[in-house]
Amino acid sequence: MVAIIPARGGSKGVPRKNLRRVGGMPLVERAVRSALAVPDIDLVVVSTDDDEIAAVSRAAGARVVRRPAALSGDTASSESAILHALEDLEAAGERVDVVAFLQATSPFIPTDALAAAVREVGDGRADSVFAAHETYGFLWGRSGTSSDAAVALNHDAAHRPRRQDREPHYLETGAFYVFRAEGFRAAEHRFFGRIRIAEVPEWTAIEIDDEQQLRIARALAALHETPERIPVKAVVTDFDGVHTDDTASVDADGVERVRVSREDGMGVSLLRRAGIPMLILSTEVNPVVRARAEKLRVPVMHGIDDKESALRGWAADAGIPLAEIAYLGNDVNDLPALRIVGWPIAVANAHPLVLAAARVVLRRRGGHGAVRELIERVLPG
């Protein structure tokens, strides 16, 4: 049983769409993780023509099939990419019985419904199963004539029964399709034989084709995907706006003072006792940053313009995978670091771009216990 995720590099509506982040994670990685969460799926494959998508997919745990240019243009069908991937797998000695076709542009793939669909096809109860949600909506079309009149499609406009008196329709979401490989090769289409519906929650039905839908998806992720536990092996934070409230006072001698939270200090102490490494990574060159780091007994790198390179170097030296690091930031200079870690975290009052990039948005503001909140969610129990 193989999951195949077509993810080409080109996209006009949303440039580099498959790498755009929802819930702090690239769309293609979200699809890979959804497939990996299904026990009956033996192999997850990403079909792509793009080096960066390939790298992200491999890091997430997928095998990559490089798609030829002829199958990577705007007019190439998903079916052609799947057929090519099947040929590539079988040339490598894999025998594929069932295919789960996932679309990375659907960021919310319910793994329980996907798992049930895989079992249904695997057990021979269906040949093709697709994700859809129940709807009682009245659908209309246009006549296509010179009058361009509205035409009722799924109902009689003169007789509109109550919702409870009507049978529902099902709207295809595009999130996933599961089918027998042999039947797909014969039909060259995802719908054939005994077709069944995998019902999914309506809120998961969004497909990203423009920037507005991307913004909606990020809002939905913040609403539905807020884990209490943040399982990481290291915590890295910015300083100003994270340990402080992003304000400073300057006395007559030019000495700068900032305000920090004592409970953050206690949280750092608990993290240190648990043996979890922590680093303060700051753009500012200010004695107050080093003084606070020394007080907390935490390593500090300050005066850092390139936070991404500094973080990569520190993680490599410490032997900690970037995927297992939480980075807590608040402003746009944190974005490069946020984009490379597995757990990008934002304080409650962060810049809108940081909020959009975050996998988790904390309840507390910078300088008001945000560091303590993150640490409490990192520590077990």
C-alpha positions in Angstrom: 0.0 0.0 0.0 1.7 3.2 -1.2 0.8 6.8 -0.7 1.7 9.1 -3.7 1.8 12.8 -3.3 2.3 14.8 -6.5 4.1 18.1 -5.7 5.6 20.0 -8.6 7.6 23.1 -8.1 5.6 25.5 -10.4 2.5 27.3 -9.3 0.9 30.5 -10.6 -1.9 31.2 -8.1 0.4 30.8 -5.0 4.1 30.8 -6.0 6.0 27.8 -4.5 2.7 26.6 -3.1 3.8 23.2 -2.0 6.4 24.7 0.2 4.2 27.4 1.8 3.6 26.8 5.5 0.4 26.1 7.3 0.7 25.5 11.0 4.5 26.2 10.7 5.0 23.3 8.3 5.4 23.2 4.5 2.3 21.8 2.8 4.1 18.9 1.2 5.5 17.9 4.7 2.0 18.0 6.1 0.8 15.6 3.5 3.8 13.3 4.1 3.1 13.3 7.8 -0.6 12.5 7.3 0.3 9.5 5.2 3.0 8.2 7.6 0.4 8.3 10.4 -1.6 5.6 8.7 -0.3 2.2 9.9 -1.4 0.2 6.7 0.5 2.5 4.4 3.8 0.8 3.7 5.6 3.5 1.7 5.1 7.3 1.2 6.3 8.7 -2.2 6.5 12.3 -3.3 6.5 12.9 -7.1 8.3 16.2 -7.9 10.5 18.0 -10.3 11.8 20.4 -7.6 15.0 20.0 -5.6 13.8 21.9 -2.5 10.5 20.0 -2.4 12.5 16.8 -2.8 14.8 17.7 0.2 11.8 18.6 2.4 10.0 15.4 1.5 13.0 13.2 2.2 13.6 14.9 5.6 9.9 14.3 6.5 10.3 10.5 5.7 9.2 10.1 2.1 10.8 8.5 -0.9 11.2 10.9 -3.8 10.4 10.0 -7.5 11.8 12.7 -9.8 9.2 13.6 -12.3 10.2 14.5 -15.9 9.7 18.0 -17.3 7.0 16.6 -19.7 4.8 15.8 -16.6 5.6 18.9 -14.7 3.8 21.7 -16.6 0.6 23.5 -15.8 -1.4 21.1 -18.1 0.0 17.8 -16.7 -2.6 15.8 -14.8 -2.3 14.2 -11.4 -3.1 10.9 -13.0 -0.1 11.1 -15.3 2.2 11.8 -12.3 0.8 8.8 -10.4 1.2 6.5 -13.4 4.8 7.6 -13.8 5.4 7.1 -10.0 4.0 3.6 -10.2 6.2 2.7 -13.2 9.2 4.0 -11.3 8.4 2.0 -8.2 7.8 -1.2 -10.1 11.0 -0.7 -12.1 12.7 -0.6 -8.6 11.1 -3.9 -7.7 8.1 -2.7 -5.7 4.7 -4.4 -6.1 1.9 -1.9 -5.5 -1.6 -3.1 -4.8 -3.3 -0.1 -3.3 -2.6 3.6 -4.0 -3.5 6.5 -1.6 -3.3 9.7 -3.7 -2.9 12.7 -1.4 -3.0 16.3 -2.5 -0.5 18.6 -0.6 -2.8 21.6 -1.4 -5.3 20.1 1.1 -3.6 20.9 4.4 -6.0 19.1 6.7 -6.1 15.4 5.8 -8.0 13.5 8.4 -5.8 10.5 9.1 -8.6 8.4 10.7 -10.7 8.8 7.5 -7.7 8.1 5.3 -6.9 5.0 7.3 -10.5 3.7 7.0 -10.4 4.3 3.2 -7.1 2.4 2.9 -8.6 -0.5 4.8 -11.8 -0.4 2.8 -9.9 -0.8 -0.5 -7.3 -3.2 0.9 -10.0 -5.5 2.2 -11.8 -5.5 -1.2 -14.9 -3.7 -0.1 -14.4 -0.9 -2.6 -12.2 -0.2 -5.7 -12.1 3.6 -5.2 -12.8 5.7 -2.2 -12.6 9.5 -2.0 -12.9 12.2 0.7 -16.1 14.2 0.8 -18.1 16.1 3.3 -21.9 16.1 3.8 -23.7 19.2 2.4 -27.4 20.3 2.3 -26.6 23.3 0.1 -28.8 24.3 -2.8 -26.6 24.4 -5.9 -27.2 26.7 -8.9 -25.6 27.0 -12.3 -25.9 29.4 -15.2 -27.9 28.6 -18.3 -25.1 29.5 -20.7 -27.6 31.3 -23.0 -27.7 34.9 -23.8 -30.0 35.5 -20.8 -27.4 33.9 -18.5 -30.3 32.7 -16.3 -29.7 30.9 -13.0 -30.6 27.2 -13.1 -31.3 24.9 -10.1 -29.0 21.9 -10.2 -29.7 19.6 -7.2 -33.2 20.7 -6.2 -36.5 21.9 -7.5 -36.5 25.7 -6.9 -40.3 25.7 -6.6 -40.2 23.1 -3.8 -37.6 23.6 -1.0 -38.1 21.2 1.8 -36.6 21.7 5.3 -33.0 20.4 5.9 -34.3 17.5 8.0 -36.6 16.4 5.2 -33.8 16.3 2.6 -31.2 13.7 1.7 -27.6 15.2 1.9 -25.3 15.5 -1.1 -21.5 15.0 -0.7 -18.9 17.5 -1.9 -15.6 16.1 -2.9 -12.8 17.8 -0.9 -9.8 16.7 -3.0 -7.8 15.7 0.1 -7.3 12.1 -0.8 -8.4 9.3 -3.1 -7.6 5.6 -2.5 -7.9 3.0 -5.2 -6.6 -0.3 -6.5 -3.5 0.1 -8.5 -4.5 -2.5 -11.2 -7.9 -0.8 -11.8 -6.3 2.6 -11.9 -3.8 1.5 -14.6 -6.7 0.1 -16.7 -9.0 3.2 -16.2 -6.2 5.8 -16.1 -8.5 7.6 -13.8 -9.1 7.8 -10.0 -12.8 6.8 -10.2 -13.7 3.2 -11.3 -15.5 0.1 -10.2 -17.2 0.2 -6.8 -16.8 3.8 -5.7 -17.4 4.8 -2.0 -17.3 8.0 0.0 -15.0 8.6 3.0 -16.9 11.2 5.0 -14.6 13.9 6.5 -15.4 17.0 8.6 -16.4 20.1 6.6 -13.8 22.3 8.1 -11.0 20.1 6.6 -12.3 20.7 3.1 -10.3 23.8 2.2 -8.0 23.5 -0.9 -5.3 26.2 -1.3 -5.4 27.8 -4.8 -4.9 31.5 -3.8 -3.4 33.6 -1.0 -6.7 34.2 0.6 -7.3 30.4 1.1 -3.7 30.2 2.5 -4.6 32.8 5.1 -7.8 30.9 6.0 -5.9 27.7 6.3 -3.4 29.2 8.7 -6.3 30.6 10.8 -7.9 27.1 10.8 -4.6 25.5 11.8 -4.3 27.9 14.8 -7.9 27.0 15.8 -7.7 23.2 15.4 -4.0 22.3 15.8 -2.8 23.7 19.1 -0.9 20.9 20.9 -0.4 21.3 24.6 2.7 19.2 24.5 5.7 20.4 22.4 8.1 17.4 22.3 11.5 18.8 21.5 15.1 18.2 22.5 16.2 21.9 22.6 14.8 25.4 23.0 16.2 28.4 21.3 14.7 31.9 21.8 15.1 35.5 20.7 15.7 38.0 23.5 14.0 41.4 22.9 10.2 40.9 22.6 10.5 37.4 24.0 12.3 37.6 27.3 11.3 41.3 27.4 8.2 43.2 26.6 10.1 44.9 23.7 10.5 48.2 25.5 13.5 49.8 27.0 14.3 52.7 29.3 17.5 54.8 28.9 18.9 56.9 31.7 20.9 60.1 31.4 24.2 58.2 31.0 22.8 56.3 28.1 22.4 53.0 30.0 19.6 50.9 28.7 17.4 48.9 31.0 14.7 46.3 30.0 12.0 44.6 31.9 12.0 40.8 32.2 9.7 38.2 33.9 10.9 36.4 37.0 8.6 33.4 36.2 10.6 33.1 32.9 13.7 32.7 35.0 12.1 29.9 37.1 11.0 28.2 33.9 14.6 28.3 32.5 15.8 26.8 35.8 13.4 23.9 35.4 14.5 23.3 31.8 18.1 23.3 32.8 17.4 20.8 35.6 15.7 18.6 33.1 18.9 18.5 31.0 17.3 20.1 27.9 19.7 22.5 26.1 18.7 26.1 25.7 20.2 29.0 23.6 19.4 32.7 23.4 20.0 34.0 19.9 19.8 37.7 19.5 20.4 40.3 16.9 21.1 43.0 19.5 24.6 43.8 20.7 23.8 44.9 24.2 25.4 44.1 27.6 21.9 43.5 29.0 21.4 40.5 26.8 24.6 38.8 28.1 23.9 39.9 31.6 20.5 38.2 31.5 21.9 35.1 29.9 24.5 34.8 32.6 21.9 35.3 35.3 19.8 32.4 33.7 23.0 30.3 33.1 22.1 29.9 29.5 24.5 30.2 26.5 23.9 33.3 24.3 24.9 34.3 20.8 24.2 38.0 20.2 25.0 40.5 17.5 23.8 37.8 15.1 22.5 39.1 11.7 22.1 35.7 10.1 20.1 33.8 12.6 19.5 30.9 10.3 23.2 30.1 9.8 23.9 30.6 13.4 21.1 28.2 14.4 22.2 25.6 11.9 25.8 25.7 13.2 24.7 25.5 16.9 22.4 22.6 16.1 25.1 20.7 14.2 27.6 21.2 16.9 25.1 20.0 19.6 24.1 17.1 17.4 20.4 18.1 17.7 18.2 17.7 14.5 16.5 21.0 13.5 13.2 19.1 13.4 13.5 18.6 17.2 14.2 22.2 18.1 11.6 24.8 19.3 12.5 28.4 18.3 10.5 31.2 20.0 10.4 34.5 18.2 8.4 37.7 17.9 9.6 39.8 14.9 10.5 39.5 11.2 14.2 39.0 11.9 13.2 35.7 13.5 11.6 34.4 10.3 14.7 32.6 8.8 15.2 30.7 12.0 11.5 29.9 12.4 11.4 28.4 8.9 14.1 25.8 9.5 13.0 24.3 12.8 10.4 21.6 13.5 8.6 23.7 16.1 8.4 27.5 15.1 6.7 29.2 18.1 5.4 32.8 18.4 4.6 34.9 21.4 1.0 36.1 21.6 1.9 39.7 20.4 4.2 38.7 17.6 4.4 40.4 14.2 1.7 39.1 11.8 4.3 37.4 9.6 5.7 35.5 12.6 2.2 34.5 13.7 1.6 33.1 10.2 4.9 31.1 10.3 4.3 29.7 13.7 3.3 26.1 14.4 2.2 27.2 17.9 1.1 30.7 19.1 1.5 31.0 22.8 -1.1 32.5 25.0 1.3 34.9 26.7 3.0 38.0 25.4 6.8 38.6 25.3 8.1 39.6 28.7 5.0 38.4 30.4 5.8 34.7 31.0 5.9 33.5 27.3 9.2 31.7 27.9 7.8 30.0 31.0 4.7 28.9 29.0 6.8 27.4 26.3 9.0 25.5 28.8 6.1 24.1 30.7 4.8 22.7 27.4 8.2 21.2 26.5 8.7 19.5 29.9 7.0 16.2 30.3 4.2 16.0 32.9 
